Amino acid sequence: NYLRPWSGGRYLEPSAGDGRMVHAIRQACDDCTIDACEIEPTMHERIVAAGSSIVGKDFTAYTPGKIYDGVLMNPPFNKKQDAKHIEHAYSLLRPG
């Protein structure tokens, strides 16, 4: 209930898994652009079916610049990767 994407916004799900968060964004905003990264290729079809484009596999190597209005994520916590993922996600947000 905290996600409030706006019409025409561009959003990223950096570790999309089976596309559940992509689906949540799509439910909240049917005309948003949603991009996703997912390292597991067997999940790509589900993510696209949920309403997203696949823009990369390894999120930490994805560097499009500051182009997103929001990032919705559940970062991996194993091997303390969460901080690295959160910092990288922050670097992809538009100013403001």
Secondary structure, DSSP 4 states (H G I P E B T S, - for coil): ----PPTT-EEEETT-TTSHHHHHHHHH-TT-EEEEE-S-GGGHHHHHHHT-EEEES-GGG----S-BSEE------GGG-HHHHHHHHHTTBPP-
